[in-house]
Amino acid sequence: LERFESDRKDFHPLNPRERSTAADMCRYMDQRLQALGFPSVSNAFEVEVMRADQFLDQLQLYMPKPIRPEDLKVSENLLRLGRPLSGGGIDVVEFCERFELLARNGAAAGSAPPA
């Protein structure tokens, strides 16, 4: 709540200290997805909602191998890019939008309020 109530008005779901490593991971995963023939992350995940545990497993397929413990933490943080839904689902459409912003614009992406 401090992020939203401060003068910075930071509306991003990831804390500023998490954003840099998350942006690096998004860039890596985006490049990997493109190498596999997916023009964007939304083409790789052609669903609107997915259970969080299944989505985490899917995300980890595109992470650097071997997956280090710190990479696992980043992947868990990335789940927050999608709105959590009742029943344990993740809004994959919102996730993809925020993921692409981080992959393209880095840690500064998304600190302004959504339109």
N, C-alpha and C positions, 0 to 999 in steps of 0.2 A: 504493500500500500504506500510505502514511503516514496516509491518511484512516481506514483500518480499524484501524490499530494505535494511534492516538492515543486520548486520553481521550474525545474527542468521539464516537467510534464512528459515523462518518459513512458510511452504507452506500449512498449515492446514487451512480449511475454517472457523474454530472456533478460536477465540482469545484464548490465553493461559489461561486467567482468566475464560473463559467460559467452557474450556475443562474438568476440574475436575468434575463439576456438571453434564456435559453432559455424561462423562464416567460412573459416578455413575448411571445415569438414564438408559444408554444403558445396563449396567450390570443387573439392576433390570428388564428391559423389556426383555432382553435375557433369563433370568431365568424364567420369566413368560411365554414366548413363548415356551420354552422347556417343562415346566410343562403342557402346552396345547398340546404337541405332535409335535411341529415344531422343527426340528433339528437345524435350523438357521433362522435368520430373512428373508432371501431370500425365504425360503419355505412358510413363512406367506404372503409375498407379491409377488405373482407369475405373476407380470406384469413388463414390462420394463419402462413404463412411466405412471404417474398418475397426475391428476390435484393437485396442491399444497393444496387447501382447503380440497379435499377429502383425500389426504394422511395424512394431519394433523389430521383429524377426526379418521382415521384408527390408527395412532400412539397413540392417546390418549386413545384408547381402552385398551392398554396394560400398561398404567401408573398406579401408585399407586392411590387408591381411598380413600377419595375424592381428586380430583385434586385441588391443591392449586395454587394461582396466580403465585408463583415462578416456579411451575412445568409447567404451561402454557408457560412461557417465555423459559424454557429449551426446551420444545417440538417445539416451533417456531424456536429456534436456531438449533435444530436437522435437520430441513428442509434444512439447508445450507450444510449438508453432501452430498446431491444430487445436481448435476448440474442443475440450472434452465434452462428450455427450453422455446423456443418461444411458446406463447399461454398459458402460466401459468402452464406448466407441470414441473414435477421433474423427473430427471433421477433416477429411483428406483434402478437400478442395481448398480450405483455408490454409492448411499445412503447406500445400504446393505453392500457393501465392507467397506466403512468407518465406518459404525455402528459397524460391527463385529470387526474391529481393535480397536475401542474405548472400546467395551465391553470386549475384551480379554487383551488388553495392557494398558488400562487406559489413563490418560491424556497425556502421552508421545507419544502415537501413532500418526503417520502421520506427525510429524514435519519435516521429511526429504522430499525432492522433490519426486514426483511420478516417478516410473521407466518408 
